[in-house]
Amino acid sequence: MRTLCFLGVLSLLGLLSQGEDLDSRLATITESDCFARVEILAAPEMAGRATLSLGLDLAATYVEEELAALGLEPAGPDGAWRAPLRAPRFGARLGLFAGRRSGYLPH
């Protein structure tokens, strides 16, 4: 459902950028068209959308192509659709403890 809402918002942005009568443009959005886009994003070929996965990249590329087809232009750094994101790295360390001796395995 979130994907459907997201695609709806993207469609509205594209419609607004066209400068035409909004009501007539909204009437062109069909349930089957929205469902087809959701099916594409949810298809096994998209390989899921986990963070830093091939599936996320495939889904992002699909959305970029859809936005471009609506006539929208990227506004990211250097005219890109995507912007870099720095995220903290989380991890775990394995420690061994035996009596008074202890140590951690290297990463």
DOPA-13405 format. One record per residue: residue number from 1; residue in one letter; chain; x, y, z of N, C-alpha, C in turn. Coordinates in steps of 0.1 Angstrom, whole numbers, plus 2048, in hexadecimal, padded with zeros to 3 digits. Each point is the difference from the previous one (the first is absolute). Layout:
BEGIN
node pos:NUM, code:a, unit:A, n_c1:X, n_c2:Y, n_c3:Z, ca_c1:X, ca_c2:Y, ca_c3:Z, c_c1:X, c_c2:Y, c_c3:Z
...
//
This chain:
BEGIN
node pos:1, code:m, unit:A, n_c1:808, n_c2:7F4, n_c3:800, ca_c1:7F8, ca_c2:80C, ca_c3:800, c_c1:809, c_c2:80D, c_c3:800
node pos:2, code:r, unit:A, n_c1:80B, n_c2:7FF, n_c3:807, ca_c1:809, ca_c2:80C, ca_c3:801, c_c1:805, c_c2:803, c_c3:7F2
node pos:3, code:t, unit:A, n_c1:804, n_c2:7F5, n_c3:7F9, ca_c1:805, ca_c2:802, ca_c3:7F2, c_c1:7F5, c_c2:806, c_c3:7F7
node pos:4, code:l, unit:A, n_c1:7F4, n_c2:7FC, n_c3:802, ca_c1:7F5, ca_c2:806, ca_c3:7F7, c_c1:7FF, c_c2:80F, c_c3:803
node pos:5, code:c, unit:A, n_c1:800, n_c2:803, n_c3:80D, ca_c1:7FF, ca_c2:80E, ca_c3:804, c_c1:80C, c_c2:808, c_c3:7FB
node pos:6, code:f, unit:A, n_c1:80C, n_c2:7FA, n_c3:801, ca_c1:80C, ca_c2:807, ca_c3:7FB, c_c1:7FF, c_c2:802, c_c3:7F1
node pos:7, code:l, unit:A, n_c1:7FC, n_c2:7F6, n_c3:7F8, ca_c1:7FE, ca_c2:802, ca_c3:7F2, c_c1:7F5, c_c2:80A, c_c3:7FD
node pos:8, code:g, unit:A, n_c1:7F6, n_c2:801, n_c3:808, ca_c1:7F5, ca_c2:80A, ca_c3:7FE, c_c1:806, c_c2:80E, c_c3:801
node pos:9, code:v, unit:A, n_c1:808, n_c2:802, n_c3:80A, ca_c1:806, ca_c2:80D, ca_c3:803, c_c1:809, c_c2:803, c_c3:7F4
node pos:10, code:l, unit:A, n_c1:808, n_c2:7F7, n_c3:7FB, ca_c1:809, ca_c2:802, ca_c3:7F5, c_c1:7F8, c_c2:804, c_c3:7F4
node pos:11, code:s, unit:A, n_c1:7F5, n_c2:7F9, n_c3:7FE, ca_c1:7F7, ca_c2:803, ca_c3:7F4, c_c1:7FB, c_c2:80E, c_c3:801
node pos:12, code:l, unit:A, n_c1:7FB, n_c2:804, n_c3:80C, ca_c1:7FB, ca_c2:80E, ca_c3:802, c_c1:80A, c_c2:80A, c_c3:7FE
node pos:13, code:l, unit:A, n_c1:80D, n_c2:7FE, n_c3:804, ca_c1:80A, ca_c2:809, ca_c3:7FD, c_c1:802, c_c2:802, c_c3:7F1
node pos:14, code:g, unit:A, n_c1:800, n_c2:7F5, n_c3:7F9, ca_c1:801, ca_c2:801, ca_c3:7F2, c_c1:7F5, c_c2:807, c_c3:7F9
node pos:15, code:l, unit:A, n_c1:7F4, n_c2:7FE, n_c3:805, ca_c1:7F4, ca_c2:807, ca_c3:7FB, c_c1:801, c_c2:80F, c_c3:802
node pos:16, code:l, unit:A, n_c1:804, n_c2:804, n_c3:80C, ca_c1:801, ca_c2:80E, ca_c3:804, c_c1:80A, c_c2:807, c_c3:7F7
node pos:17, code:s, unit:A, n_c1:80B, n_c2:7F9, n_c3:7FD, ca_c1:80B, ca_c2:806, ca_c3:7F8, c_c1:7FB, c_c2:802, c_c3:7F1
node pos:18, code:q, unit:A, n_c1:7F6, n_c2:7FA, n_c3:7FC, ca_c1:7FC, ca_c2:801, ca_c3:7F2, c_c1:7F8, c_c2:80D, c_c3:7FD
node pos:19, code:g, unit:A, n_c1:7FB, n_c2:807, n_c3:80A, ca_c1:7F9, ca_c2:80D, ca_c3:7FE, c_c1:7F3, c_c2:7FE, c_c3:7FA
node pos:20, code:e, unit:A, n_c1:7FA, n_c2:7F5, n_c3:7FF, ca_c1:7F3, ca_c2:7FD, ca_c3:7FA, c_c1:7F5, c_c2:800, c_c3:80B
node pos:21, code:d, unit:A, n_c1:7F4, n_c2:7FF, n_c3:7FC, ca_c1:7F5, ca_c2:7FF, ca_c3:809, c_c1:802, c_c2:7F3, c_c3:809
node pos:22, code:l, unit:A, n_c1:801, n_c2:802, n_c3:80D, ca_c1:804, ca_c2:7F5, ca_c3:809, c_c1:7F5, c_c2:7F6, c_c3:800
node pos:23, code:d, unit:A, n_c1:7F3, n_c2:804, n_c3:801, ca_c1:7F5, ca_c2:7F6, ca_c3:800, c_c1:800, c_c2:7F7, c_c3:7F4
node pos:24, code:s, unit:A, n_c1:802, n_c2:805, n_c3:7F5, ca_c1:800, ca_c2:7F7, ca_c3:7F4, c_c1:80C, c_c2:7F7, c_c3:800
node pos:25, code:r, unit:A, n_c1:80B, n_c2:804, n_c3:805, ca_c1:80C, ca_c2:7F8, ca_c3:801, c_c1:7FE, c_c2:7F5, c_c3:80B
node pos:26, code:l, unit:A, n_c1:7FA, n_c2:804, n_c3:80B, ca_c1:7FD, ca_c2:7F6, ca_c3:80B, c_c1:7F7, c_c2:7F5, c_c3:7FB
node pos:27, code:a, unit:A, n_c1:7F7, n_c2:803, n_c3:7F7, ca_c1:7F7, ca_c2:7F7, ca_c3:7FB, c_c1:806, c_c2:7F5, c_c3:7F7
node pos:28, code:t, unit:A, n_c1:80D, n_c2:802, n_c3:7FC, ca_c1:807, ca_c2:7F7, ca_c3:7F8, c_c1:807, c_c2:7F5, c_c3:808
node pos:29, code:i, unit:A, n_c1:801, n_c2:802, n_c3:80D, ca_c1:806, ca_c2:7F6, ca_c3:809, c_c1:7F6, c_c2:7F4, c_c3:802
node pos:30, code:t, unit:A, n_c1:804, n_c2:7F4, n_c3:7FD, ca_c1:7F7, ca_c2:7F5, ca_c3:802, c_c1:805, c_c2:7F7, c_c3:80A
node pos:31, code:e, unit:A, n_c1:7F7, n_c2:7F8, n_c3:806, ca_c1:804, ca_c2:7F6, ca_c3:80A, c_c1:80A, c_c2:7F6, c_c3:7FA
node pos:32, code:s, unit:A, n_c1:7FD, n_c2:7FC, n_c3:7F4, ca_c1:808, ca_c2:7F5, ca_c3:7F9, c_c1:80E, c_c2:806, c_c3:7FD
node pos:33, code:d, unit:A, n_c1:801, n_c2:80C, n_c3:7FD, ca_c1:80E, ca_c2:806, ca_c3:7FE, c_c1:808, c_c2:800, c_c3:80D
node pos:34, code:c, unit:A, n_c1:7FA, n_c2:804, n_c3:80B, ca_c1:806, ca_c2:801, ca_c3:80D, c_c1:804, c_c2:7F1, c_c3:804
node pos:35, code:f, unit:A, n_c1:7F7, n_c2:7F7, n_c3:7FE, ca_c1:802, ca_c2:7F2, ca_c3:803, c_c1:80C, c_c2:7FA, c_c3:7F8
node pos:36, code:a, unit:A, n_c1:801, n_c2:804, n_c3:7F4, ca_c1:80B, ca_c2:7FB, ca_c3:7F7, c_c1:80D, c_c2:805, c_c3:806
node pos:37, code:r, unit:A, n_c1:801, n_c2:80C, n_c3:804, ca_c1:80D, ca_c2:805, ca_c3:806, c_c1:803, c_c2:7F9, c_c3:80D
node pos:38, code:v, unit:A, n_c1:7F6, n_c2:7FE, n_c3:808, ca_c1:803, ca_c2:7F9, ca_c3:80D, c_c1:805, c_c2:7F1, c_c3:7FD
node pos:39, code:e, unit:A, n_c1:7F9, n_c2:7FA, n_c3:7F6, ca_c1:805, ca_c2:7F2, ca_c3:7FC, c_c1:80E, c_c2:800, c_c3:7FC
node pos:40, code:i, unit:A, n_c1:804, n_c2:80A, n_c3:7F8, ca_c1:80E, ca_c2:801, ca_c3:7FC, c_c1:80A, c_c2:801, c_c3:80C
node pos:41, code:l, unit:A, n_c1:7FC, n_c2:809, n_c3:809, ca_c1:809, ca_c2:802, ca_c3:80B, c_c1:800, c_c2:7F4, c_c3:80A
node pos:42, code:a, unit:A, n_c1:7F5, n_c2:7F9, n_c3:800, ca_c1:7FF, ca_c2:7F4, ca_c3:809, c_c1:805, c_c2:7F3, c_c3:7FA
node pos:43, code:a, unit:A, n_c1:803, n_c2:800, n_c3:7F3, ca_c1:804, ca_c2:7F4, ca_c3:7F9, c_c1:80C, c_c2:7FA, c_c3:805
node pos:44, code:p, unit:A, n_c1:801, n_c2:7F3, n_c3:800, ca_c1:80D, ca_c2:7F9, ca_c3:804, c_c1:80C, c_c2:805, c_c3:7F9
node pos:45, code:e, unit:A, n_c1:7FF, n_c2:804, n_c3:7F3, ca_c1:80B, ca_c2:805, ca_c3:7F8, c_c1:806, c_c2:80C, c_c3:807
node pos:46, code:m, unit:A, n_c1:7F9, n_c2:808, n_c3:808, ca_c1:805, ca_c2:80B, ca_c3:807, c_c1:809, c_c2:7FD, c_c3:80B
node pos:47, code:a, unit:A, n_c1:800, n_c2:7F3, n_c3:804, ca_c1:809, ca_c2:7FB, ca_c3:80A, c_c1:7FF, c_c2:807, c_c3:80E
node pos:48, code:g, unit:A, n_c1:7F4, n_c2:804, n_c3:804, ca_c1:7FE, ca_c2:806, ca_c3:80D, c_c1:805, c_c2:80E, c_c3:800
node pos:49, code:r, unit:A, n_c1:7FF, n_c2:807, n_c3:80B, ca_c1:804, ca_c2:80E, ca_c3:800, c_c1:808, c_c2:802, c_c3:80D
node pos:50, code:a, unit:A, n_c1:808, n_c2:7F7, n_c3:805, ca_c1:807, ca_c2:802, ca_c3:80C, c_c1:80B, c_c2:80A, c_c3:7FE
node pos:51, code:t, unit:A, n_c1:804, n_c2:807, n_c3:80A, ca_c1:80A, ca_c2:80A, ca_c3:800, c_c1:80D, c_c2:7FB, c_c3:7F9
node pos:52, code:l, unit:A, n_c1:805, n_c2:808, n_c3:7F7, ca_c1:80D, ca_c2:7FD, ca_c3:7FA, c_c1:7FF, c_c2:7F2, c_c3:7F8
node pos:53, code:s, unit:A, n_c1:7F5, n_c2:7FE, n_c3:7FA, ca_c1:7FE, ca_c2:7F3, ca_c3:7F8, c_c1:7FE, c_c2:803, c_c3:7F2
node pos:54, code:l, unit:A, n_c1:802, n_c2:7F6, n_c3:7F7, ca_c1:7FD, ca_c2:801, ca_c3:7F2, c_c1:7F1, c_c2:804, c_c3:7FE
node pos:55, code:g, unit:A, n_c1:7F7, n_c2:7FA, n_c3:808, ca_c1:7F2, ca_c2:803, ca_c3:7FF, c_c1:7FD, c_c2:80F, c_c3:802
node pos:56, code:l, unit:A, n_c1:806, n_c2:806, n_c3:80A, ca_c1:7FE, ca_c2:80E, ca_c3:802, c_c1:805, c_c2:808, c_c3:7F4
node pos:57, code:d, unit:A, n_c1:80B, n_c2:7FD, n_c3:7FB, ca_c1:805, ca_c2:807, ca_c3:7F4, c_c1:7F7, c_c2:7FE, c_c3:7F4
node pos:58, code:l, unit:A, n_c1:7FB, n_c2:7F4, n_c3:7FE, ca_c1:7F7, ca_c2:7FE, ca_c3:7F5, c_c1:7F3, c_c2:808, c_c3:802
node pos:59, code:a, unit:A, n_c1:7FA, n_c2:800, n_c3:80C, ca_c1:7F4, ca_c2:807, ca_c3:803, c_c1:802, c_c2:80F, c_c3:7FE
node pos:60, code:a, unit:A, n_c1:80C, n_c2:805, n_c3:804, ca_c1:803, ca_c2:80F, ca_c3:7FF, c_c1:801, c_c2:803, c_c3:7F1
node pos:61, code:t, unit:A, n_c1:807, n_c2:7F8, n_c3:7F9, ca_c1:801, ca_c2:803, ca_c3:7F1, c_c1:7F2, c_c2:800, c_c3:7F9
node pos:62, code:y, unit:A, n_c1:7F7, n_c2:7F7, n_c3:804, ca_c1:7F3, ca_c2:800, ca_c3:7FB, c_c1:7F9, c_c2:80D, c_c3:803
node pos:63, code:v, unit:A, n_c1:800, n_c2:804, n_c3:80C, ca_c1:7F9, ca_c2:80C, ca_c3:804, c_c1:806, c_c2:80C, c_c3:7F9
node pos:64, code:e, unit:A, n_c1:80E, n_c2:801, n_c3:7FE, ca_c1:806, ca_c2:80A, ca_c3:7F9, c_c1:7FB, c_c2:801, c_c3:7F1
node pos:65, code:e, unit:A, n_c1:7FF, n_c2:7F4, n_c3:7FA, ca_c1:7FB, ca_c2:800, ca_c3:7F2, c_c1:7F1, c_c2:804, c_c3:800
node pos:66, code:e, unit:A, n_c1:7F8, n_c2:7FD, n_c3:809, ca_c1:7F2, ca_c2:804, ca_c3:801, c_c1:7FF, c_c2:80F, c_c3:801
node pos:67, code:l, unit:A, n_c1:808, n_c2:806, n_c3:809, ca_c1:800, ca_c2:80E, ca_c3:802, c_c1:805, c_c2:808, c_c3:7F3
node pos:68, code:a, unit:A, n_c1:80A, n_c2:7FA, n_c3:7FA, ca_c1:805, ca_c2:806, ca_c3:7F3, c_c1:7F5, c_c2:800, c_c3:7F6
node pos:69, code:a, unit:A, n_c1:7F8, n_c2:7F4, n_c3:7FF, ca_c1:7F6, ca_c2:7FF, ca_c3:7F6, c_c1:7F4, c_c2:80A, c_c3:803
node pos:70, code:l, unit:A, n_c1:7FF, n_c2:805, n_c3:80C, ca_c1:7F6, ca_c2:80A, ca_c3:804, c_c1:805, c_c2:80E, c_c3:7FC
node pos:71, code:g, unit:A, n_c1:80C, n_c2:801, n_c3:7FC, ca_c1:806, ca_c2:80D, ca_c3:7FC, c_c1:807, c_c2:807, c_c3:80B
node pos:72, code:l, unit:A, n_c1:802, n_c2:7F9, n_c3:80C, ca_c1:807, ca_c2:806, ca_c3:80B, c_c1:80F, c_c2:7FF, c_c3:7FE
node pos:73, code:e, unit:A, n_c1:807, n_c2:809, n_c3:806, ca_c1:80F, ca_c2:800, ca_c3:7FF, c_c1:806, c_c2:7FE, c_c3:80D
node pos:74, code:p, unit:A, n_c1:80B, n_c2:7F9, n_c3:801, ca_c1:807, ca_c2:7FE, ca_c3:80D, c_c1:805, c_c2:80E, c_c3:806
node pos:75, code:a, unit:A, n_c1:7FF, n_c2:800, n_c3:80D, ca_c1:805, ca_c2:80C, ca_c3:807, c_c1:80B, c_c2:7FD, c_c3:80A
node pos:76, code:g, unit:A, n_c1:806, n_c2:7F5, n_c3:7FF, ca_c1:80B, ca_c2:7FC, ca_c3:809, c_c1:80D, c_c2:806, c_c3:7FC
node pos:77, code:p, unit:A, n_c1:80A, n_c2:7FD, n_c3:807, ca_c1:80E, ca_c2:805, ca_c3:7FD, c_c1:804, c_c2:7FD, c_c3:7F2
node pos:78, code:d, unit:A, n_c1:805, n_c2:809, n_c3:7F9, ca_c1:805, ca_c2:7FF, ca_c3:7F2, c_c1:7F5, c_c2:7FA, c_c3:7F7
node pos:79, code:g, unit:A, n_c1:7F3, n_c2:804, n_c3:803, ca_c1:7F5, ca_c2:7FC, ca_c3:7F7, c_c1:7FC, c_c2:7F1, c_c3:801
node pos:80, code:a, unit:A, n_c1:804, n_c2:7FA, n_c3:80B, ca_c1:7FD, ca_c2:7F2, ca_c3:802, c_c1:7F2, c_c2:7FE, c_c3:807
node pos:81, code:w, unit:A, n_c1:7FA, n_c2:7F4, n_c3:7FF, ca_c1:7F4, ca_c2:7FD, ca_c3:807, c_c1:803, c_c2:7FC, c_c3:80E
node pos:82, code:r, unit:A, n_c1:80C, n_c2:7FB, n_c3:803, ca_c1:803, ca_c2:7FB, ca_c3:80D, c_c1:80B, c_c2:809, c_c3:806
node pos:83, code:a, unit:A, n_c1:7FF, n_c2:801, n_c3:80E, ca_c1:80A, ca_c2:808, ca_c3:807, c_c1:807, c_c2:7F6, c_c3:80A
node pos:84, code:p, unit:A, n_c1:80C, n_c2:802, n_c3:802, ca_c1:808, ca_c2:7F7, ca_c3:80A, c_c1:7FA, c_c2:802, c_c3:80E
node pos:85, code:l, unit:A, n_c1:800, n_c2:7F5, n_c3:807, ca_c1:7FC, ca_c2:800, ca_c3:80E, c_c1:80A, c_c2:7FA, c_c3:809
node pos:86, code:r, unit:A, n_c1:805, n_c2:807, n_c3:80A, ca_c1:809, ca_c2:7FA, ca_c3:809, c_c1:7F9, c_c2:7FB, c_c3:80C
node pos:87, code:a, unit:A, n_c1:802, n_c2:7F3, n_c3:802, ca_c1:7F9, ca_c2:7FA, ca_c3:80C, c_c1:80A, c_c2:7FA, c_c3:809
node pos:88, code:p, unit:A, n_c1:7FE, n_c2:800, n_c3:80D, ca_c1:809, ca_c2:7FA, ca_c3:809, c_c1:801, c_c2:7F1, c_c3:7FE
node pos:89, code:r, unit:A, n_c1:80B, n_c2:7FA, n_c3:802, ca_c1:802, ca_c2:7F2, ca_c3:7FF, c_c1:7FF, c_c2:7F9, c_c3:80D
node pos:90, code:f, unit:A, n_c1:7F7, n_c2:7F7, n_c3:801, ca_c1:7FE, ca_c2:7F8, ca_c3:80C, c_c1:806, c_c2:7F2, c_c3:7FF
node pos:91, code:g, unit:A, n_c1:805, n_c2:7FB, n_c3:80A, ca_c1:806, ca_c2:7F3, ca_c3:800, c_c1:801, c_c2:7FA, c_c3:80D
node pos:92, code:a, unit:A, n_c1:804, n_c2:7F3, n_c3:801, ca_c1:802, ca_c2:7F9, ca_c3:80C, c_c1:80E, c_c2:7FA, c_c3:801
node pos:93, code:r, unit:A, n_c1:805, n_c2:7FF, n_c3:80C, ca_c1:80D, ca_c2:7F9, ca_c3:802, c_c1:7FE, c_c2:7F4, c_c3:808
node pos:94, code:l, unit:A, n_c1:807, n_c2:7F6, n_c3:7FC, ca_c1:800, ca_c2:7F3, ca_c3:808, c_c1:80B, c_c2:800, c_c3:80A
node pos:95, code:g, unit:A, n_c1:7FD, n_c2:7FE, n_c3:80C, ca_c1:80A, ca_c2:7FF, ca_c3:80B, c_c1:801, c_c2:7F2, c_c3:806
node pos:96, code:l, unit:A, n_c1:80C, n_c2:7FC, n_c3:804, ca_c1:802, ca_c2:7F3, ca_c3:806, c_c1:805, c_c2:803, c_c3:80E
node pos:97, code:f, unit:A, n_c1:7FA, n_c2:7F9, n_c3:80A, ca_c1:804, ca_c2:802, ca_c3:80E, c_c1:802, c_c2:7F3, c_c3:807
node pos:98, code:a, unit:A, n_c1:80C, n_c2:7FE, n_c3:806, ca_c1:803, ca_c2:7F4, ca_c3:807, c_c1:808, c_c2:803, c_c3:80D
node pos:99, code:g, unit:A, n_c1:7F9, n_c2:800, n_c3:80B, ca_c1:806, ca_c2:803, ca_c3:80C, c_c1:805, c_c2:80F, c_c3:800
node pos:100, code:r, unit:A, n_c1:80D, n_c2:802, n_c3:802, ca_c1:805, ca_c2:80E, ca_c3:800, c_c1:804, c_c2:805, c_c3:7F2
node pos:101, code:r, unit:A, n_c1:7FF, n_c2:7F7, n_c3:7F7, ca_c1:804, ca_c2:803, ca_c3:7F2, c_c1:7F4, c_c2:804, c_c3:7F8
node pos:102, code:s, unit:A, n_c1:802, n_c2:80A, n_c3:7F7, ca_c1:7F5, ca_c2:804, ca_c3:7F7, c_c1:806, c_c2:805, c_c3:7F3
node pos:103, code:g, unit:A, n_c1:7F8, n_c2:801, n_c3:7F6, ca_c1:805, ca_c2:806, ca_c3:7F4, c_c1:7F4, c_c2:801, c_c3:7F6
node pos:104, code:y, unit:A, n_c1:802, n_c2:808, n_c3:7F6, ca_c1:7F6, ca_c2:802, ca_c3:7F6, c_c1:806, c_c2:7FC, c_c3:7F3
node pos:105, code:l, unit:A, n_c1:7F7, n_c2:7FA, n_c3:7F8, ca_c1:805, ca_c2:7FC, ca_c3:7F2, c_c1:800, c_c2:80C, c_c3:7F7
node pos:106, code:p, unit:A, n_c1:80A, n_c2:801, n_c3:7F8, ca_c1:801, ca_c2:80C, ca_c3:7F7, c_c1:7F4, c_c2:800, c_c3:7F6
node pos:107, code:h, unit:A, n_c1:7FE, n_c2:80C, n_c3:7FB, ca_c1:7F5, ca_c2:802, ca_c3:7F6, c_c1:803, c_c2:7F9, c_c3:7F3
//
